């Protein structure tokens, strides 16, 4: 794995842990001849916008990343969310506070294109958002009513750039028009990440089981880049087989 030398003010952090209930030892699952966490790390390198690190509580995950020439930092076992884990990692990697932007890239998105990771940062570079994320228009009628597909309710700012008003598992907003599938990658200004992880869980966050609603309820601004590709997330054995097939055909 080659390291990115430019964009010294940006970190791409990939939180990873072994304690997956639906797919045990998920980060180490073989995809295309390497561990899935290594595939995700390589996608972060391909984004070419900052230095990727894996933040993990597992020596096994750390060792496999380091053995492939990557960067990894050990974090505590107590964290309840990936955002808490990456904040500890940022504090260890950059105690002087020189990093301006942090991208939280899920460790189960092995097919995500590097250009999508880069696009998640754009609203922070061009506007006043505190947090930025990605969305893609839903084309499947089944997905519109599927509670496992998180939807973004947002207002348009410009072409392919929206401001999030709400996130929900329900089919929203009502009426004619597109619905948008939320892609779970977040770019933060450093101060915004610090603020977010120190907020208590909010009522709507608990109700919808969506952590980003904590930021919305606290009045934090989240902007959305609309993209045209939905990366495959790996949560089950079926997802893993699809990812393996994708790499075998790539």
N, C-alpha and C positions, 0 to 999 in steps of 0.2 A: 504494500500500500504506500503510495506516495503522499507526502504531507503538503498541505496548502500553506504557502508562505505569505500570501497577500491578505488584505482585509484584517489587519491586526486588531481592529476594534470589534470583531465579531467572533463569537464562539458558537459552534453547532454542538449541542450536547444531546446525547442519546441515552436516556435512562433505561436500565435493563436490570431485571432480577429473575431468578430462577423459579420463583414461587407462583407459577401460573397453574390455575386449577383445571382449566379446560384442555391445556396442552402442556404437560409437564416438561420442564427443561427447555422451553420454547426457544430462548435465544441461541441454544446450541444445536437446534435442528438443522440437519444438512440440507442445503439448497445450492444446487450447482457446484457441489464439491467442497463447499466451505460452510461454516456455521452461519445461520441467518443474521446474527448480529454483525458479522463481518461484511455481509452483503449490504446491510443498511449503512455501515460505516463507509463503504466504498461509494455509495450513492451520495453521502455527505461530502466526500472528497471531490466527486464530480461536480458538485454545486459550485465550487471554486469561489466561495464568498467568505470563507473564514476557516478557522482551525477546528476540526472535529475531535471530540472526546467522547468516550463512553463513560457514563457515571453508573457505577454498579456496586452492589453489596456482596458480589460473588468473586472470589479469587479465580474461579474457573473461567468466568467471562473475561475478567481482566487479563488473565494469562493468554487466552486465545487471541485477544485483540493485540496485545503486545507482541506475541509471536508472529503476527502478520505485519508488524511494523507500524501499528496504530498507537494511539494514545488513550489511556484509561486511568480513571481515578476511583479509588475505593470510597464509598460513602456508607452511612449507617444503615442498620437493618430496620430502623424504627419508622421510616418514612411511609406516610399514607398515600402519597401521590408522586407522580413523576416530577411535578413542579417543585415540590419540597426537595426531592433528591437533586435536581439540577441546581437549586440555589445553594445547597451545601457544596456541590462541585465547583460552582463559580467562586464561592468564598475561598476554596482551597487553591484553585488554579490561578485566581487573580485577586489576591488579598489587597493589592494596592488600588483596586477599583478602576483600572485603565480600560477595561472592556465596556463598550457602549451598548452592544446589541447581543442578545442571547437567543438562539433558536432551539426550541425543544422539539426534537425529532423522535417520534415513537420508534422503538426498536423492533416493531413488527411490521414495518413497511418496506420489505426488501425490493419491491418493484418500483418504488417512487423514483421519478426522474430527477436528476440533479437540478434541472431548470425549474422544477416546481419548488424545490427547497429554496432556491434563490428568489423565486417570485414571492414567497411568503414574507420576505424582508422589505419588499418594495413600498408598502404603505408607510413604513416607519421612515424611509428615506425621503419620501415625497410629501408627507403630510404631518398631521398633529396626533396621530393615533399613539396610544401607549402600548397596545398589543395588536398584532396582526396575525391573520390566519388565512386559510384557503377554503374555497367552496367550488362546487361543480354543479351544473344544472342536472336535475334528476330527469331521466328519460323513461324510467320504468314505472308503470302505474303501481306495481306491487311495492316498490320502494317508498312511494309517497305515503303509504299508510303503515309502513313497517316501523315500529317503535325503536328498532335497533339502528335505524338510519336517522341520524340527528340532522335536523333542518335548521337553516339559518333564516331568520326574519331580518331583513336589512333594507336600508334605503340606498338608492343609487347616488354615487358622487360623480363618477365619470365612467367611461367604458371599462368594464371589467374591474371596477373598484367600487366597493359598497361599504357602508357603515352598519355594523351589526346593532340591532335593537334587542334581539332576543334569540335564544337557541332553544329548540324544543324537540321532543320525540313525536309530537303530533304533526299531522299534515297542515302546515301553516306557511304563509298566510292564506286566508280563505279567498275564494273568488278566482277568476281567470288570471292566468299568468304563470310564470315559471316558479318552481320550488327548487331550493338549493340544498345539496348534500354537503354537510360540513366535513372537511378533511382535517383530522386532528393533528395538525402541526401548528406550533405557535412561535411567533417571533416577539420578543419583549425588549423594550428599553430596560436597561439594568435597574433603574429606579422603580419601574413599574413591576418588575419581577419581585423585587424586595418588598414592595407594598403588598402585592398579591399574596405572597406566602405568609405574610403576617396578619392577613384578614381571617376572621373566623368563618367557618362554613355558613352559608346564607340559607334562608328558608327555601327559595326557589331552587338553589343548588341541591338541597336535600330532597326536594319533591321530584325534580326531573332527573336527579342523579347525574348532573352535568356540572363539572367543576367551574367551567367558564362563566356560569351565571353568577358566581361569587363576584367576579370583576364587574359584570353588568350592574348588579345590585349596588355595588359600591360607587357607581358613577364613572367607572373607568371606560375609556374609549377603545373599542375593538374594531378595526377595519378589516375588510375581507378582499383578497384578490380572487377573482373568478378565473378558473382555469378550465381546460377542456379535457382533462384526463383524470380518472379516479384510480389512484393506486390501490393495489390489493393489500388489504390488511390480513394478517395471519393470526386467527384466534382459535381455530379448530384444526383437527387432522384433515378435514376436507379442504380448508383454506390452504394448508401446507401442501397438499397434493397439487392444487391449482398453481401455487407459486412454483413448485418444482417443474410443472409442465410449461409454465411461462418461460422459465430459464432454459429449458431444454429446446424450446422453439425460437429463442431469441437469436 
